């Protein structure tokens, strides 16, 4: 009835390397902490954005409501049908959330106030277990260390460095996708 492609998130700076999705099989936090020793405990699999990915749903089904990360079918229950969906493990869904430090910091305020880091979004685990929302984490970093602290976070979690690539490769999570976006843009829109 439905299928889901999980994201891989770009490493900033190189344009071709991505961090892979870590399955929620009980080891996600342990692996995340190894990959990102200072800030991993505050992220969901080391991603700055969502882990939900994109959905593919069969057309022609009655009474569907499609939301950004779930699909609901009016069956008298207020439950999404998407937890039952098949995982598309062979699909590379490249998410370019932070291509460069400059891109990320330029969109940071908007994301903090209205986007993917806004205050009403829940932490990746309960606060009594050490969880903190991305909003609270970034506010704390900024309060304590200013933009230098944000840069430290970014460099550990997002930057395409040999050290992070090595750690990702050791976990089987380094993905390389040369999308050649500029060449494709030039081909279809030369002006």
N, C-alpha and C positions, 0 to 999 in steps of 0.2 A: 504494500500500500504506500509506503514512504521509505525514503533513504536519506542518510545524512552524510555529508562530506565534512570532515573535521579540518580546521585550519592549520596551517603552518605559518609562523610569523617571521617576517624578515629580520635579519641581522643588519643593523645600521652601518652604512658606509660602503659596502661592497656591491650591493645590488643583486647578488645571485645566491647568497647563502641564507638559509632559513632554519629556525628552530622547529623541530617537529612536535606534534601533539603528544602529550603523555597521557595514556589511558588512566581512567579513574579506577584502578584495580587494587587499590590499597597501598601502592608504592609511589604514587604521584608526589607526595610531599617529600619523601626521602630522596627521590631522584632530583626534585627541584632544589632541595637544600644543598645537594652535592654540586649542582650546576651553578647556583647563585648563592655562595656562602653567606653573604651579608644580608641580602634582601629577598632571597627565595622564600622564606617563611611567610612573607607578606603577599606573595603573588600566587596566582592559580596556574601552576605549571610553567611559571616564568613568563607568562603572556601578559602584555599590557591590555590587551583587548579580550574579547569573549573567546570561549572555547566551543561554543555551540556550533559554529560552522554554518553551512547552508543546507537547506532541505530540498528534496525533490519529492513531489507528491503526485500521485496518479490523478490525472484529470478525470472529470466526469463524476466524482464523488459528490453526493448531496450534502448540503448544509455545512460546508467547510468555512472556517474562518482562518485565514493565514496571518500570522503575526511574524515579527522579525525573526524569532528563533523557535517558534512552535506552530503547530497546526492543530486546530480544534475542530472536532466534528460534533454537531448538535445531536447527542445521543441521550440527552436528559441528564448527563453528568458534566460537570465543569472540569474535565480533565483533558490534557492534550493527548492526541493520538501518537505524537512523535516519540515517546519513550520506546515504543515498539518498533521503531524504524530500523532498517538494516544499516550497518556502517559501511561506507564506501572507502575501504582502506587503500585502494589503489588510485584514488583521486587526489591530486595535488592542488589543494585550495590555498593559493598564495595570498596571504594577508599582509599588505604593506602598511602597517600601522605607524612605523617610525623609520622612514628611509634614511634620514640624517638627523643629527642633533638639532640643526637649525629648523628642520621641518617639525620635529617633535615639540621643541620649546615654543615655536610660533603658534601651535594649536593647543598647547598645554592649558592656558587659561580657559579657553572655550570648553575643553573637555572636562576641566575641573568644575566648572559652573553649570554646564548644560549637557555635556557629553558623557563619554564612557567612564569618567572618574567622578561623576557628580555624587553629592553627599548621600542621596537616598538609596544608592546601590549597596547591597550587603557585602560583607567581607567574605573571603573564600572559605573561611571556617569561623565558628563562633568566637566572639571576643574572649570568653572564659577559657578558650583553648589557645589563646595568643593571636587570634585573627584580628585583622584590621582592614577596613575598606581601603581601596586605592586612594580615595579622597582623603581619608584621615592620615594615611601613610605620607602622601605628598605634602599635606599641610604640616605635618610634624617635621618632615625633612626640611621643608622650606623655613619653618620657624626656627629650627635649631641650627641649620647650616646655610640657609639661603640657596641661591642658584648653584653654588659650588656643590652642595649636597645633592641637588637634583641631578647635576652632571655625574656625580659618583654613582648614583642609582642607574642612570642611563648607561654609563660605561660598563657597569657590571652586567646588566640585564639585556641590553640592546645592542651594544657595539660589536661589530664584526672583527673580533680580535683572534689571533692564533690560539690564545689560551681558551677562550670560550668555544671556538670551533673544535679544539681537541677534547674538551669536556663533553660537548654534544656528541662528537664522534664515538667516544668511549661508551656513551649510553645508547648509541644507535639512533640518535636524534638529529644528526646534521643532515640537512636536505639542501641540494643545490638545484636551482631552477633558473636558467638564463632565459628570461622572458623576451629579451631583445625588444623592449617596449618602444624605444626611440626609433629603431629601424621600422617597426610596424607602423608607428605614427607617420613617419616620413613616406612610407609606401602608400598609405591610404589618404593622408592629408599633407601633401608635399608643401603647400603654402603655409 
